[in-house]
Amino acid sequence: MDILREPRITLIARPQFLEPGHLPVQWKGESSDGERIAEFAGRLCYMSQHNPAGRTTAEYLRNILKQGHGSVFEHATYVMLIEGISRSCSHELVRHRAGWGYSQLSQRYVDESYASFVMPPAVQGDAALEAAWTVQVEAAQAAYVAAVEQLMERYAWIDDRIHRRKMAREAARSVLPNATEVKIVASANVRAWRTMLELRLGEGAELEIRRMAVACLRVLQGEAPALFGDFEIYRAVDGSEAGRVGFHKV
Ligand SMILES: Cc1cc2nc3c(=O)[nH]c(=O)nc-3n(C[C@H](O)[C@H](O)[C@H](O)COP(=O)(O)OP(=O)(O)OC[C@H]3O[C@@H](n4cnc5c(N)ncnc54)[C@H](O)[C@@H]3O)c2cc1C
């Protein structure tokens, strides 16, 4: 049984900007496609492609953030493969609806007999807590394996083996703990990422999703600093990382 102690975040898709030849922008400064899509959309609203103020993309987008012209940030989408998070963490994540799309590992189709489990940050680092938690999780996994076996017997009358296994697993998963690892593909536009990050980076957020949000933010800041650079990561009083936003919910 693998015990996971941190999430694994992999960017699997980024925006691609195809500049229309008949409406070229007078770009200034370095920028990524996601940032250019946002600037292009913003400039279209006022037909200011000639860049009268001579702003770099970073300067232009900062002003858009300041003004709260949020729809401009809905055109660029970043897609992450998120692994090493618990079922309870993914349940919190999927509460974010507007601008989000998800595809999550199915516990009906996938055999969880060999699932990994995510140790909560609050348990990590305390030997006694870690030992007790591990025993509890091992017992839950053993209960799952036993339940699948018994349910497979109960459903022996179903000829289709795939269907029979699905019937057994969908009932047996009820004994798996919230700590069971999930893998999820999460896609969101920039405005949606910003809203989720603002809520989940805060010190009021649950520790595991906060840790996940910090990891996602680092990836996004590397991809598009002009879109996510106003977020600041800091060390909270409890010693873990948290974050705050410069421009509240655009
Ligand atoms: C610290 C914390 C504690 C929480 N505790 C709980 C809890 O105990 N129980 C619980 O059930 N949930 C809890 N949640 C989840 C929370 O209630 C939200 O479901 C979650 O944060 C998603 O936020 P959202 O609805 O703003 O996101 P999204 O669904 O992505 O929506 C983004 C924004 O779009 C607008 N919007 C979306 N849908 C509507 C709509 N139908 N009508 C009007 N405007 C809309 C709103 O402005 C919203 O902020 C908690 C969240 C946090 C951060």
The ligand as a Gaussian input file, in Angstrom:
#p B3LYP/6-31G(d) Opt

LIG

0 1
 C      -13.139000      27.595000       3.701000
 C      -14.276000      26.951000       2.988000
 C      -15.206000      26.214000       3.714000
 C      -16.287000      25.593000       3.069000
 N      -17.165000      24.869000       3.794000
 C      -18.233000      24.290000       3.188000
 C      -19.192000      23.539000       3.923000
 O      -19.089000      23.390000       5.116000
 N      -20.231000      22.976000       3.265000
 C      -20.402000      23.147000       1.921000
 O      -21.380000      22.635000       1.363000
 N      -19.495000      23.828000       1.189000
 C      -18.430000      24.404000       1.780000
 N      -17.516000      25.088000       1.035000
 C      -17.683000      25.158000      -0.412000
 C      -18.298000      26.507000      -0.846000
 O      -19.590000      26.674000      -0.316000
 C      -18.374000      26.572000      -2.387000
 O      -19.224000      25.552000      -2.855000
 C      -17.021000      26.391000      -3.040000
 O      -16.048000      27.179000      -2.409000
 C      -17.112000      26.782000      -4.512000
 O      -17.220000      28.181000      -4.561000
 P      -18.148000      28.903000      -5.594000
 O      -19.560000      28.443000      -5.490000
 O      -17.863000      30.384000      -5.397000
 O      -17.496000      28.415000      -6.968000
 P      -18.141000      28.266000      -8.385000
 O      -19.226000      27.310000      -8.393000
 O      -17.005000      27.980000      -9.305000
 O      -18.742000      29.691000      -8.688000
 C      -17.890000      30.800000      -8.942000
 C      -18.706000      32.068000      -8.742000
 O      -19.747000      32.102000      -9.733000
 C      -20.916000      32.653000      -9.148000
 N      -21.957000      31.603000      -9.128000
 C      -21.778000      30.269000      -9.400000
 N      -22.932000      29.614000      -9.330000
 C      -23.872000      30.535000      -8.986000
 C      -25.240000      30.442000      -8.753000
 N      -25.906000      29.294000      -8.835000
 N      -25.905000      31.564000      -8.419000
 C      -25.262000      32.748000      -8.318000
 N      -23.934000      32.904000      -8.530000
 C      -23.245000      31.803000      -8.866000
 C      -20.561000      33.073000      -7.734000
 O      -20.136000      34.404000      -7.754000
 C      -19.427000      32.156000      -7.406000
 O      -18.574000      32.646000      -6.391000
 C      -16.436000      25.720000       1.665000
 C      -15.483000      26.461000       0.939000
 C      -14.419000      27.066000       1.580000
 C      -13.407000      27.832000       0.755000

